[in-house]
Amino acid sequence: MPDHLVPAPKLVWQNDYYTVLIDAQLGIVWNVRSSRPFASLEELDTMMGGVVRYMEGLDRPRYSLLLDIRAGPGRNDPEFEAAISRLRPRWFHGFRRIGILVQTVVGAMQAQRYARQDGIRRMITSDEAALLRYLTQP
């Protein structure tokens, strides 16, 4: 990546589970998942719902979305899956490009399954530099 593309995102929203940063120069909205596990499905709905509501106010066609879930605890029980499947379309709809940054092969497989379910194209990788290149393509 050229040196002039070093990201300089600004913090715009945060709760205990997600941080939202925007790099206007690169045209990337970063959503970074913390390592804190959700204590309940109600907490998941409230906290993920908060980030989704914030994201709905953005000029999405102007941005690519980078979701960094490397620190997030793994979870795939049916209740969790159902809850996030309701939020993902609202969360991801309308961005120029979407990239998911994962830590593990299991995380990548789960993200790929979600992509198939949602029908929304995204790059899923553990290579942050490659993901930034993808997200900043015209």
Helices and strands as residue ranges (DSSP letters): G 3-5, E 10-14, E 18-23, E 28-33, H 41-56, G 60-62, E 64-68, H 78-92, E 98-101, H 105-118, E 123-125, H 128-135
